[in-house]
Amino acid sequence: MLVRMMPGTPITQLQLADPSREISAENMEMLNKIYGLDKDPVTSYFIWLKNLAQGDMGMSFKEHENVAVVIGRRIGPTLLLSVSALLITYSLAVPMGLFSVVRRGRTEERVLSVTLYMLYSLPSFVVAIGLLIVFYQRLGWFPPGMISDNHARLPFFSQLLDYASHMVLPVFCYTYGSLASLSRFVKSNMEEVIRQDYIRTARAKGVGPVNVVVSHAFRNTLIPFVTMIGLTLPGLFGGSIILEQIFEWPGLGQQFYKSISDRDYPVIMGMILMYSVLTLLGQLIADILYVFVDPRVKYE
């Protein structure tokens, strides 16, 4: 309902793109029938559901291709950024969180916490614009887009380096904010666990602080950690509308923005459906992983 309530239609957006193009009343009526805009939103929704049950997500009004093809073309670039950022984030955030617990209250832990909070407070789109001004406009490094103009003519390893040079800035912008929140999440859960009786017993037996944190306490913080991993699944495919626009990255975030601007209803509905399914799938994966991190949970 909200999608159809947006001002404008695919036809009016087409006219805005080319004001010199005039559409007669007869042609307007014909186009409304072709796009299915002559039906009310409720009827259109049930028609969409019926087609979806038959495996048909509809045709893009703008690109005149199947919605599944339009979305599928954008998944690869989005995953390239999001998976890279996720791996870097978890690889750094978990050790940082454990370090903060072990060195709690000391100077190095406070410096790390303040630095991470400063990064977390910076809006990613502001940082993105600043990085482009400094590294691309002034220094000529790390250009926007996904590939260079001569990418197809480069040798294989040079193509990989070309991808990497275009990924540096967007991956950094994807990573730094979540790095602060995730390390804080690990730290707060660990601080709750290390106050438990079995941790005091381990310390009383002479187990070292690092071994207590890593071997005894961290395993029991994996349950909320696994829940968070499940919730990241939609974000992996969602991309970032703002960052992908700034860095001219041809991912799902940019496609979602374009579809809204063009009032491309089938693509919008297809992407919302994808995010909904991924959210449910992420919860299912988290439930399954509980069995591996908590011996009290059984499939039965």
N, C-alpha and C positions, 0 to 999 in steps of 0.2 A: 504494500500500500504506500509506504514512504517513497519507494522508488518512483512510482507513478505520480505521486503528489508533487514531485520536483517541478518547478516552473519550466516550461518549454517541452518540446518533443524532439525526436530525431529530425523531423522535417524543419522545424524552426531553427534548430542548431545548424542545419545545412544551409539555411538562408543567411544566418548570421556569418557563416564562414565565407559566403559569396553573396554580398548584398545586391549585386547587379543581376543575380539570377531571380527571375520572376516565375512564380508557380501559379497557374490558373486554378480557379475553384474546382474544375473537373479533375485536373491532375492532382490537386490536393486530396480530393476524395479518394482517388485511385490509390495514391500513396498510403493514405490512412488504412485502406483495406489490405494493401500488401504487407504493411508493417503490423497489422492487427490492432491499430490504434482506434478503430471504429467501435471496439468493444469496451465495456466498462472494466475496471481493474479486477473485480472479483471473477468475472468470466475469463479474463485473460490469465489469471492465476491458475484456475483449474485446467485451462487448456495447456498451460505450461507444465502442470503436474502430470497430465495425461501423456504428453510427449516425453517427459522425463522418464516415466515408467516404461516407455518403449526404447529408452536409451538415447533419446534425441534431446540435446540441450538447446536446440534452436540455432538460428543463424545470426551472426553479428550484423546489425544494421549498417555499421560503418565499414567494416572490412569484407562483408559479403562472404564470410567463411563460417564453418561450423564453430560454435563456441568452444568446444573441446580442443579444436585445433588452435584457436586464438590463445587460449589459456596455456595449452601445452607448449607453445612456442616460447612462452615467457618464464616457464618454471626453471629451466636450466640456469639462466643468468641470475635469478633470484637465489637459487640454492647455492650457487657459486659464492655469493657474498655471505649469505646467512649461515651456511655450514662452516665456512672459514672463520667467521666471527664467533660462532658458538664454540668451536674447538679451542680457539685462542682464549675466549672468556673463561671456560671451565678449567683449562690448563693453568690459568693464572689465578683465578678467583679462589679455588679450593686451597692451594698452598698459602695464599694470602690470608684466608680465613683461619687456617690452622696456625699460621705464624702469629696472627693477632691474639689467638687464645694462649699460645705458649708464652708470648712476650707481653701479656696483658699488663697495662699500667706503666710500661716502660717507654722511654723516649721514642725508640724506633717504631713501636706500635702506634703511638699517638701521631707521629709524623705521617705514617702510612694511612691512618684513618682520616686525618685532615686532608691529605692529598686526594684520596678517593672521593671524599665528600665534595671537595672543590670541583673535581671533574664531573661528578654526578649533577651538580647544580648548573652546569653549563648546557644550554639547549643545543642539541646535536646540529640543528640547521644553522645556528650561528657559528659553531665551530667549523662546519662544512664550508661555509662561505669564506671564513677567515683562512682556512687551509688552502682553498683554491686561489685566493688572492696572493698568498705568500708563495706557495710551492709551484703553482701553475702559471699565474700571470707574471710574477716577478722572476722566478727561477726557471720556469719552463719545464718543471718536473711533474710527474704524475698527472697526465692530462685527463679530462673528463671523458665519459663514454666508456664503452667496453673494450674496443679495439682501435688501433690506429688505421689510418686510410690505406697504408701499404701492408696491412696484416696478412693478406692472402699471399703476398709475394715473399714473405719471410720464411726462413727455415723453421723446422718444427720447434727446436729449443728457443729460437728467437720469438716464436709465437707465444710460447709459454711465458717468457719474460715480458712480452707485450701485455698479456693478460694480467700478470702480477703487478706491473707498473700502474695499470688502470685501477687495480683493486685496492692499492695501499690506502688511499684516503677514505674511500667509503667503508672499508673494513674497520679502520680506526674509529670512525664515527659510529659504526654499529656497536663497537666493542666497549668503549671506555665507560659509557653510562651503566650498562649492565654489569660491568666488572665491579663497580662500587656496590651496587645493590646485592649482587650474588655473594661477594665476599662477606658483606655484612650479614647476609642470611646464614651463611655457614658459621660465622662467628657466634651469632645469637643462639643458634641451635646447639652449638658445641658448649657454650657457657651454661646452658640449661642442663646438659647431660653431665658435665664434669662435677656438678654438685650432688650427683647421685651417690648412694652408699657404696656401690661396688667400685666406683672410682676412688673413693677414700681408702677402701680396702687395698686396692692395687698400689696406691701410693704408700700405704703403711707397710706393704711387703717389700718396698724398695724399688718398685718399677720407676724408671726415669720419666721425666715430664713429657718428652717427645713420644716415647713408647705408649704412655698412658693416653695421649691425645690421638695418636694415629691408630694404634691397635685396639684400644678398648673403647674410646669415646666416639670416634668418627663413624664406626659401623652403625651405631645406634642413632646417628643423625641422618642416615640414608633414607629413611622413610619419607620425611618431608622433602628431602632432596630429590627423591624419585618423583614425587608429586610435581615438583617444579619442572623437572625434565619433561614430564608429560604435557604440561601446559605450554612448553616452548614449541611444540610441534606446529600449531597454526602459525606462529611467528616465523618459523623457518620458511614457509611458503608465502607468508603475507607480504614480505618485503617492507619497504618504508616508502610511503607516497612522497614525502618531502625530500628525503635523501636521494631517492632515485631520480626525482626531477632535477635536483641541484647538480648531481653528478652525471646526468643524462644516461642513466643506466637502464637498459631495456628489460626491466623485470616486471613482476606482477603488480608491484605498487604503482609504477608508472602506467601500466595498462588499466588499473582500477581508476586512476585519476582521469585518464583519457575517456574511459567508458562513461564516467559520470558527466564529464564535460560534453560528450557527444549524445548523452541520453540514450546510450546503447543498452537498452533494458535487458536483452538476453545475456549479454556478457556480464552485466552487473549481477544478475540473478545467479548465473553460473559460478561466479567467484564467491558470492555470499554462501552458496551451497557448499562449495569446496571448503571454505573456512569452517562452516558448521560441522561437516563430516570430520575434518581434521581435529576439531576440538573434542568431539566424542571419541575419535580414535586415540588421541593423546591420553584421555582419561582411561581408556581400556588398556593401553600399553602400561600406564602407571600401575593399574591394578594387577596386571600380570607380573610386573617387576617386583611387587611387594613380596611375592613368594620367595624371591632370591635374596632379598635383604632382610627379611624378618622370618625366622624359623617358626614363629607362632602362627603364621598364615599358611594355610594349605588350600589347594585347589578344591578339595572336597567340601 
